[in-house]
Amino acid sequence: MTPFKLAHLSDPHIPPLPRPRLVELASKRALGYVNWTRNRHKYQRREVLDMLVADVHAQNPDHIAVTGDFVNLALEAEFAPALAWLEGVGPPDRVTAIPGNHDAYVRATRHRFGEVFSSYLGDAPAATAFPAVRRRGPVALISLSTAVPTLPLMATGTLGRAQLADLAEVLERLASEDSFRVLLVHHPLSSKSHVKRMTDSKALLALLKRHGVELILHGHDHVHSTMWFDGPNGRIPAIGVPSASALAHGRYPAAAYNLFSIEKDNSGWRCEQTVRSLDSGSQIRQIKHVRLA
């Protein structure tokens, strides 16, 4: 049986940033706009993002997961170009998207991600509720949203009691199915940064310890990351990835994506991770291959 291939990229922060209207900067966006014009426009590059997506397509994955931060300041003018980009990545039946904190940057447009990207969130018509479950081959993709507006200089995420309660029901139901469960969430489940953490990660970890999944995929930190958390039958790998549009800068690596090969074997599930990244010669190449399960 041919392994199922799942590609994972995150934090495209799709450039370029449209010119905001003055009234749109009368909020947290003002600081974000200064940061973009002084710094981030130098290393969030559209040509890098396009090169990475072309390489993803060349690997011919069965499905692609994008774990948030499509836009930068959640300007109304950012959402249509972001949708056009995602349509270029693939159709809704081949791509799953979840929001990041930048997609809900301010209260005025916090609802726009769910409206614009509804067909990429779930299989039901206009599905915008989280958690959402999509079944593709042997894989059950479980999508969460930690995207909430925050105060200036804060980039925290929160699931909330209702989403956690619904997730408990979803995980309990999936436990009886023979599927490889992949949890998609923007914020990492553990963070040393007070301003970038998931505020209710302990509650999520308690659910996973009780019910389990096979794999967790996230973004947000813009770095390569592998963490392991307790599940009911062993440790669960949680994998992060750099920004899909980034040039290497400071402690942040260049754009990369993960490719997972998933198949059933005699001992349960076999999952192998390949990491492909932009190198110093502006080529995408494999930099890691490891068996996770």
Contacts in CASP RR format, 6 or more apart in sequence:
PFRMAT RR
TARGET T0000
AUTHOR 0000-0000-0000
METHOD contacts of the structure
MODEL  1
MTPFKLAHLSDPHIPPLPRPRLVELASKRALGYVNWTRNRHKYQRREVLD
MLVADVHAQNPDHIAVTGDFVNLALEAEFAPALAWLEGVGPPDRVTAIPG
NHDAYVRATRHRFGEVFSSYLGDAPAATAFPAVRRRGPVALISLSTAVPT
LPLMATGTLGRAQLADLAEVLERLASEDSFRVLLVHHPLSSKSHVKRMTD
SKALLALLKRHGVELILHGHDHVHSTMWFDGPNGRIPAIGVPSASALAHG
RYPAAAYNLFSIEKDNSGWRCEQTVRSLDSGSQIRQIKHVRLA
1 263 0 8 1.000
1 264 0 8 1.000
2 263 0 8 1.000
3 261 0 8 1.000
3 262 0 8 1.000
3 263 0 8 1.000
3 270 0 8 1.000
4 62 0 8 1.000
4 63 0 8 1.000
4 136 0 8 1.000
4 137 0 8 1.000
4 138 0 8 1.000
4 139 0 8 1.000
4 180 0 8 1.000
4 261 0 8 1.000
4 262 0 8 1.000
4 263 0 8 1.000
5 59 0 8 1.000
5 60 0 8 1.000
5 61 0 8 1.000
5 62 0 8 1.000
5 63 0 8 1.000
5 259 0 8 1.000
5 260 0 8 1.000
5 261 0 8 1.000
5 262 0 8 1.000
6 61 0 8 1.000
6 62 0 8 1.000
6 63 0 8 1.000
6 64 0 8 1.000
6 65 0 8 1.000
6 139 0 8 1.000
6 182 0 8 1.000
6 259 0 8 1.000
6 260 0 8 1.000
6 262 0 8 1.000
7 56 0 8 1.000
7 59 0 8 1.000
7 61 0 8 1.000
7 63 0 8 1.000
7 64 0 8 1.000
7 65 0 8 1.000
7 257 0 8 1.000
7 258 0 8 1.000
7 259 0 8 1.000
7 260 0 8 1.000
8 64 0 8 1.000
8 65 0 8 1.000
8 66 0 8 1.000
8 67 0 8 1.000
8 217 0 8 1.000
8 239 0 8 1.000
8 240 0 8 1.000
8 241 0 8 1.000
8 257 0 8 1.000
8 258 0 8 1.000
8 259 0 8 1.000
8 260 0 8 1.000
9 52 0 8 1.000
9 53 0 8 1.000
9 56 0 8 1.000
9 64 0 8 1.000
9 65 0 8 1.000
9 66 0 8 1.000
9 67 0 8 1.000
9 241 0 8 1.000
9 244 0 8 1.000
9 257 0 8 1.000
9 258 0 8 1.000
10 66 0 8 1.000
10 67 0 8 1.000
10 68 0 8 1.000
10 69 0 8 1.000
10 186 0 8 1.000
10 217 0 8 1.000
10 218 0 8 1.000
10 219 0 8 1.000
10 220 0 8 1.000
10 240 0 8 1.000
10 241 0 8 1.000
10 243 0 8 1.000
10 244 0 8 1.000
11 67 0 8 1.000
11 68 0 8 1.000
11 69 0 8 1.000
11 219 0 8 1.000
11 220 0 8 1.000
11 222 0 8 1.000
11 241 0 8 1.000
11 242 0 8 1.000
11 243 0 8 1.000
11 244 0 8 1.000
11 245 0 8 1.000
11 246 0 8 1.000
12 49 0 8 1.000
12 66 0 8 1.000
12 69 0 8 1.000
12 70 0 8 1.000
12 85 0 8 1.000
12 243 0 8 1.000
12 244 0 8 1.000
12 245 0 8 1.000
13 40 0 8 1.000
13 44 0 8 1.000
13 69 0 8 1.000
13 70 0 8 1.000
13 71 0 8 1.000
13 72 0 8 1.000
13 102 0 8 1.000
13 243 0 8 1.000
13 245 0 8 1.000
14 46 0 8 1.000
14 49 0 8 1.000
14 70 0 8 1.000
14 71 0 8 1.000
14 72 0 8 1.000
14 78 0 8 1.000
14 81 0 8 1.000
14 82 0 8 1.000
14 85 0 8 1.000
14 245 0 8 1.000
15 41 0 8 1.000
15 44 0 8 1.000
15 45 0 8 1.000
15 46 0 8 1.000
15 49 0 8 1.000
15 72 0 8 1.000
15 245 0 8 1.000
16 41 0 8 1.000
16 46 0 8 1.000
17 33 0 8 1.000
17 36 0 8 1.000
17 41 0 8 1.000
17 72 0 8 1.000
17 73 0 8 1.000
17 75 0 8 1.000
17 78 0 8 1.000
18 75 0 8 1.000
18 77 0 8 1.000
18 78 0 8 1.000
18 81 0 8 1.000
20 29 0 8 1.000
20 33 0 8 1.000
20 73 0 8 1.000
20 75 0 8 1.000
20 77 0 8 1.000
24 73 0 8 1.000
24 75 0 8 1.000
24 76 0 8 1.000
25 33 0 8 1.000
27 106 0 8 1.000
27 108 0 8 1.000
28 105 0 8 1.000
28 106 0 8 1.000
28 149 0 8 1.000
28 150 0 8 1.000
28 151 0 8 1.000
28 152 0 8 1.000
29 73 0 8 1.000
29 74 0 8 1.000
29 75 0 8 1.000
29 105 0 8 1.000
29 106 0 8 1.000
31 152 0 8 1.000
31 153 0 8 1.000
32 72 0 8 1.000
32 73 0 8 1.000
33 73 0 8 1.000
36 72 0 8 1.000
36 73 0 8 1.000
40 72 0 8 1.000
42 247 0 8 1.000
42 249 0 8 1.000
43 246 0 8 1.000
43 247 0 8 1.000
43 248 0 8 1.000
43 249 0 8 1.000
43 252 0 8 1.000
44 72 0 8 1.000
44 243 0 8 1.000
44 245 0 8 1.000
44 246 0 8 1.000
45 245 0 8 1.000
45 246 0 8 1.000
45 247 0 8 1.000
46 245 0 8 1.000
48 244 0 8 1.000
48 245 0 8 1.000
48 246 0 8 1.000
48 247 0 8 1.000
48 254 0 8 1.000
48 255 0 8 1.000
48 278 0 8 1.000
49 85 0 8 1.000
49 244 0 8 1.000
49 245 0 8 1.000
49 255 0 8 1.000
51 255 0 8 1.000
51 278 0 8 1.000
51 282 0 8 1.000
51 284 0 8 1.000
52 244 0 8 1.000
52 245 0 8 1.000
52 255 0 8 1.000
52 256 0 8 1.000
52 257 0 8 1.000
52 278 0 8 1.000
52 284 0 8 1.000
53 88 0 8 1.000
53 89 0 8 1.000
53 244 0 8 1.000
55 257 0 8 1.000
55 276 0 8 1.000
55 284 0 8 1.000
56 64 0 8 1.000
56 89 0 8 1.000
56 257 0 8 1.000
56 259 0 8 1.000
59 259 0 8 1.000
59 276 0 8 1.000
61 259 0 8 1.000
62 94 0 8 1.000
62 136 0 8 1.000
62 137 0 8 1.000
63 94 0 8 1.000
63 95 0 8 1.000
63 96 0 8 1.000
63 136 0 8 1.000
63 139 0 8 1.000
63 141 0 8 1.000
64 89 0 8 1.000
64 90 0 8 1.000
64 94 0 8 1.000
64 95 0 8 1.000
64 96 0 8 1.000
65 95 0 8 1.000
65 96 0 8 1.000
65 97 0 8 1.000
65 98 0 8 1.000
65 141 0 8 1.000
65 182 0 8 1.000
65 184 0 8 1.000
65 217 0 8 1.000
66 86 0 8 1.000
66 89 0 8 1.000
66 95 0 8 1.000
66 96 0 8 1.000
66 97 0 8 1.000
66 98 0 8 1.000
66 244 0 8 1.000
67 98 0 8 1.000
67 100 0 8 1.000
67 184 0 8 1.000
67 185 0 8 1.000
67 186 0 8 1.000
67 217 0 8 1.000
67 218 0 8 1.000
67 219 0 8 1.000
67 241 0 8 1.000
68 97 0 8 1.000
68 98 0 8 1.000
68 99 0 8 1.000
68 100 0 8 1.000
68 102 0 8 1.000
68 103 0 8 1.000
68 147 0 8 1.000
68 186 0 8 1.000
68 219 0 8 1.000
69 100 0 8 1.000
69 101 0 8 1.000
69 102 0 8 1.000
69 103 0 8 1.000
69 186 0 8 1.000
69 219 0 8 1.000
69 220 0 8 1.000
69 243 0 8 1.000
70 82 0 8 1.000
70 85 0 8 1.000
70 86 0 8 1.000
70 97 0 8 1.000
70 99 0 8 1.000
70 100 0 8 1.000
70 102 0 8 1.000
70 103 0 8 1.000
70 113 0 8 1.000
70 117 0 8 1.000
71 78 0 8 1.000
71 79 0 8 1.000
71 82 0 8 1.000
71 102 0 8 1.000
71 103 0 8 1.000
71 105 0 8 1.000
72 78 0 8 1.000
72 102 0 8 1.000
72 105 0 8 1.000
73 102 0 8 1.000
73 105 0 8 1.000
73 106 0 8 1.000
74 102 0 8 1.000
74 103 0 8 1.000
74 104 0 8 1.000
74 105 0 8 1.000
74 106 0 8 1.000
74 108 0 8 1.000
74 109 0 8 1.000
74 110 0 8 1.000
74 112 0 8 1.000
75 109 0 8 1.000
76 109 0 8 1.000
76 112 0 8 1.000
79 109 0 8 1.000
79 112 0 8 1.000
79 113 0 8 1.000
79 116 0 8 1.000
80 116 0 8 1.000
82 116 0 8 1.000
83 116 0 8 1.000
83 117 0 8 1.000
86 95 0 8 1.000
86 97 0 8 1.000
86 117 0 8 1.000
86 120 0 8 1.000
89 95 0 8 1.000
92 119 0 8 1.000
92 120 0 8 1.000
95 120 0 8 1.000
96 120 0 8 1.000
96 121 0 8 1.000
96 122 0 8 1.000
96 134 0 8 1.000
96 141 0 8 1.000
96 143 0 8 1.000
96 184 0 8 1.000
97 117 0 8 1.000
97 120 0 8 1.000
97 121 0 8 1.000
98 121 0 8 1.000
98 130 0 8 1.000
98 143 0 8 1.000
98 144 0 8 1.000
98 145 0 8 1.000
98 184 0 8 1.000
98 185 0 8 1.000
98 186 0 8 1.000
99 113 0 8 1.000
99 114 0 8 1.000
99 117 0 8 1.000
99 145 0 8 1.000
99 147 0 8 1.000
99 186 0 8 1.000
100 113 0 8 1.000
100 145 0 8 1.000
100 146 0 8 1.000
100 147 0 8 1.000
100 186 0 8 1.000
100 187 0 8 1.000
100 220 0 8 1.000
101 146 0 8 1.000
101 147 0 8 1.000
101 148 0 8 1.000
101 150 0 8 1.000
101 155 0 8 1.000
101 156 0 8 1.000
101 157 0 8 1.000
101 186 0 8 1.000
101 187 0 8 1.000
101 220 0 8 1.000
103 112 0 8 1.000
103 113 0 8 1.000
103 147 0 8 1.000
104 110 0 8 1.000
104 113 0 8 1.000
104 147 0 8 1.000
104 148 0 8 1.000
104 149 0 8 1.000
105 149 0 8 1.000
106 149 0 8 1.000
107 149 0 8 1.000
110 147 0 8 1.000
110 148 0 8 1.000
110 149 0 8 1.000
113 147 0 8 1.000
114 121 0 8 1.000
114 128 0 8 1.000
115 128 0 8 1.000
118 126 0 8 1.000
118 127 0 8 1.000
118 128 0 8 1.000
119 126 0 8 1.000
121 127 0 8 1.000
121 128 0 8 1.000
121 130 0 8 1.000
121 132 0 8 1.000
121 143 0 8 1.000
122 132 0 8 1.000
122 133 0 8 1.000
122 134 0 8 1.000
122 143 0 8 1.000
123 134 0 8 1.000
130 143 0 8 1.000
130 144 0 8 1.000
130 145 0 8 1.000
130 163 0 8 1.000
130 166 0 8 1.000
131 142 0 8 1.000
131 143 0 8 1.000
131 144 0 8 1.000
131 163 0 8 1.000
131 166 0 8 1.000
131 167 0 8 1.000
131 170 0 8 1.000
132 142 0 8 1.000
132 143 0 8 1.000
133 140 0 8 1.000
133 141 0 8 1.000
133 142 0 8 1.000
133 143 0 8 1.000
133 170 0 8 1.000
133 174 0 8 1.000
134 140 0 8 1.000
134 141 0 8 1.000
134 143 0 8 1.000
135 141 0 8 1.000
135 179 0 8 1.000
138 178 0 8 1.000
138 179 0 8 1.000
138 180 0 8 1.000
138 262 0 8 1.000
138 263 0 8 1.000
138 264 0 8 1.000
139 179 0 8 1.000
139 180 0 8 1.000
139 181 0 8 1.000
139 182 0 8 1.000
139 262 0 8 1.000
140 174 0 8 1.000
140 177 0 8 1.000
140 179 0 8 1.000
140 180 0 8 1.000
140 181 0 8 1.000
140 182 0 8 1.000
141 182 0 8 1.000
141 184 0 8 1.000
142 167 0 8 1.000
142 170 0 8 1.000
142 171 0 8 1.000
142 174 0 8 1.000
142 181 0 8 1.000
142 182 0 8 1.000
142 183 0 8 1.000
142 184 0 8 1.000
142 213 0 8 1.000
143 184 0 8 1.000
144 159 0 8 1.000
144 163 0 8 1.000
144 167 0 8 1.000
144 183 0 8 1.000
144 184 0 8 1.000
144 185 0 8 1.000
145 159 0 8 1.000
145 163 0 8 1.000
145 186 0 8 1.000
146 157 0 8 1.000
146 158 0 8 1.000
146 159 0 8 1.000
146 185 0 8 1.000
146 186 0 8 1.000
146 187 0 8 1.000
146 198 0 8 1.000
147 157 0 8 1.000
147 186 0 8 1.000
148 156 0 8 1.000
148 157 0 8 1.000
148 158 0 8 1.000
150 156 0 8 1.000
150 157 0 8 1.000
153 195 0 8 1.000
154 195 0 8 1.000
155 195 0 8 1.000
155 196 0 8 1.000
155 220 0 8 1.000
156 187 0 8 1.000
156 195 0 8 1.000
156 196 0 8 1.000
156 197 0 8 1.000
156 198 0 8 1.000
156 199 0 8 1.000
157 186 0 8 1.000
157 187 0 8 1.000
157 197 0 8 1.000
157 198 0 8 1.000
157 199 0 8 1.000
158 198 0 8 1.000
158 199 0 8 1.000
158 200 0 8 1.000
159 167 0 8 1.000
159 198 0 8 1.000
159 200 0 8 1.000
159 203 0 8 1.000
159 204 0 8 1.000
160 200 0 8 1.000
164 200 0 8 1.000
164 203 0 8 1.000
164 204 0 8 1.000
164 207 0 8 1.000
167 204 0 8 1.000
167 207 0 8 1.000
168 207 0 8 1.000
168 211 0 8 1.000
171 181 0 8 1.000
171 207 0 8 1.000
171 208 0 8 1.000
171 211 0 8 1.000
171 212 0 8 1.000
171 213 0 8 1.000
172 211 0 8 1.000
174 181 0 8 1.000
175 211 0 8 1.000
175 212 0 8 1.000
180 214 0 8 1.000
180 215 0 8 1.000
180 262 0 8 1.000
180 269 0 8 1.000
180 271 0 8 1.000
181 212 0 8 1.000
181 213 0 8 1.000
181 214 0 8 1.000
181 215 0 8 1.000
182 213 0 8 1.000
182 214 0 8 1.000
182 215 0 8 1.000
182 216 0 8 1.000
182 217 0 8 1.000
183 208 0 8 1.000
183 213 0 8 1.000
183 215 0 8 1.000
183 216 0 8 1.000
183 217 0 8 1.000
184 217 0 8 1.000
184 218 0 8 1.000
185 198 0 8 1.000
185 204 0 8 1.000
185 216 0 8 1.000
185 217 0 8 1.000
185 218 0 8 1.000
186 218 0 8 1.000
186 219 0 8 1.000
186 220 0 8 1.000
187 196 0 8 1.000
187 197 0 8 1.000
187 198 0 8 1.000
187 201 0 8 1.000
187 218 0 8 1.000
187 219 0 8 1.000
187 220 0 8 1.000
188 198 0 8 1.000
188 218 0 8 1.000
188 219 0 8 1.000
188 220 0 8 1.000
188 221 0 8 1.000
188 225 0 8 1.000
188 227 0 8 1.000
188 238 0 8 1.000
188 240 0 8 1.000
189 198 0 8 1.000
189 201 0 8 1.000
189 204 0 8 1.000
189 205 0 8 1.000
189 216 0 8 1.000
189 218 0 8 1.000
189 227 0 8 1.000
189 229 0 8 1.000
189 238 0 8 1.000
190 201 0 8 1.000
190 227 0 8 1.000
190 229 0 8 1.000
191 197 0 8 1.000
191 198 0 8 1.000
191 201 0 8 1.000
191 221 0 8 1.000
196 220 0 8 1.000
196 221 0 8 1.000
198 204 0 8 1.000
205 229 0 8 1.000
205 230 0 8 1.000
208 216 0 8 1.000
208 229 0 8 1.000
208 230 0 8 1.000
208 231 0 8 1.000
208 236 0 8 1.000
209 229 0 8 1.000
209 230 0 8 1.000
209 231 0 8 1.000
209 232 0 8 1.000
210 231 0 8 1.000
210 232 0 8 1.000
211 232 0 8 1.000
212 231 0 8 1.000
212 232 0 8 1.000
212 233 0 8 1.000
212 236 0 8 1.000
213 236 0 8 1.000
214 236 0 8 1.000
214 269 0 8 1.000
214 271 0 8 1.000
214 293 0 8 1.000
215 236 0 8 1.000
215 237 0 8 1.000
215 238 0 8 1.000
215 239 0 8 1.000
215 260 0 8 1.000
215 271 0 8 1.000
215 292 0 8 1.000
216 229 0 8 1.000
216 236 0 8 1.000
216 237 0 8 1.000
216 238 0 8 1.000
216 239 0 8 1.000
217 238 0 8 1.000
217 239 0 8 1.000
217 240 0 8 1.000
217 241 0 8 1.000
217 258 0 8 1.000
218 225 0 8 1.000
218 238 0 8 1.000
218 239 0 8 1.000
218 240 0 8 1.000
219 240 0 8 1.000
219 241 0 8 1.000
221 240 0 8 1.000
222 242 0 8 1.000
222 243 0 8 1.000
222 246 0 8 1.000
222 252 0 8 1.000
223 240 0 8 1.000
223 242 0 8 1.000
223 251 0 8 1.000
223 252 0 8 1.000
223 253 0 8 1.000
224 240 0 8 1.000
224 241 0 8 1.000
224 242 0 8 1.000
224 253 0 8 1.000
224 256 0 8 1.000
224 275 0 8 1.000
224 288 0 8 1.000
225 238 0 8 1.000
225 239 0 8 1.000
225 240 0 8 1.000
225 241 0 8 1.000
226 237 0 8 1.000
226 238 0 8 1.000
226 239 0 8 1.000
226 240 0 8 1.000
227 237 0 8 1.000
227 238 0 8 1.000
228 235 0 8 1.000
228 236 0 8 1.000
228 237 0 8 1.000
228 238 0 8 1.000
229 235 0 8 1.000
229 236 0 8 1.000
229 238 0 8 1.000
230 236 0 8 1.000
237 292 0 8 1.000
237 293 0 8 1.000
239 258 0 8 1.000
239 273 0 8 1.000
240 258 0 8 1.000
241 256 0 8 1.000
241 257 0 8 1.000
241 258 0 8 1.000
241 275 0 8 1.000
242 252 0 8 1.000
242 253 0 8 1.000
242 254 0 8 1.000
242 255 0 8 1.000
242 256 0 8 1.000
242 277 0 8 1.000
243 252 0 8 1.000
243 255 0 8 1.000
244 255 0 8 1.000
244 256 0 8 1.000
244 257 0 8 1.000
245 255 0 8 1.000
246 252 0 8 1.000
246 253 0 8 1.000
246 254 0 8 1.000
246 255 0 8 1.000
247 254 0 8 1.000
247 255 0 8 1.000
247 278 0 8 1.000
248 254 0 8 1.000
248 278 0 8 1.000
248 280 0 8 1.000
253 277 0 8 1.000
254 277 0 8 1.000
254 278 0 8 1.000
254 279 0 8 1.000
255 277 0 8 1.000
255 278 0 8 1.000
256 275 0 8 1.000
256 276 0 8 1.000
256 277 0 8 1.000
256 278 0 8 1.000
256 287 0 8 1.000
257 275 0 8 1.000
257 276 0 8 1.000
257 277 0 8 1.000
258 273 0 8 1.000
258 274 0 8 1.000
258 275 0 8 1.000
259 273 0 8 1.000
259 274 0 8 1.000
259 275 0 8 1.000
259 276 0 8 1.000
260 271 0 8 1.000
260 272 0 8 1.000
260 273 0 8 1.000
260 274 0 8 1.000
260 292 0 8 1.000
261 270 0 8 1.000
261 271 0 8 1.000
261 272 0 8 1.000
261 274 0 8 1.000
262 269 0 8 1.000
262 270 0 8 1.000
262 271 0 8 1.000
263 269 0 8 1.000
263 270 0 8 1.000
264 270 0 8 1.000
269 293 0 8 1.000
270 291 0 8 1.000
270 293 0 8 1.000
271 291 0 8 1.000
271 292 0 8 1.000
271 293 0 8 1.000
272 289 0 8 1.000
272 290 0 8 1.000
272 291 0 8 1.000
272 292 0 8 1.000
273 288 0 8 1.000
273 289 0 8 1.000
273 290 0 8 1.000
273 291 0 8 1.000
273 292 0 8 1.000
274 286 0 8 1.000
274 288 0 8 1.000
274 289 0 8 1.000
275 286 0 8 1.000
275 287 0 8 1.000
275 288 0 8 1.000
275 289 0 8 1.000
276 284 0 8 1.000
276 285 0 8 1.000
276 286 0 8 1.000
276 287 0 8 1.000
277 284 0 8 1.000
277 285 0 8 1.000
277 287 0 8 1.000
278 284 0 8 1.000
279 285 0 8 1.000
279 287 0 8 1.000
END
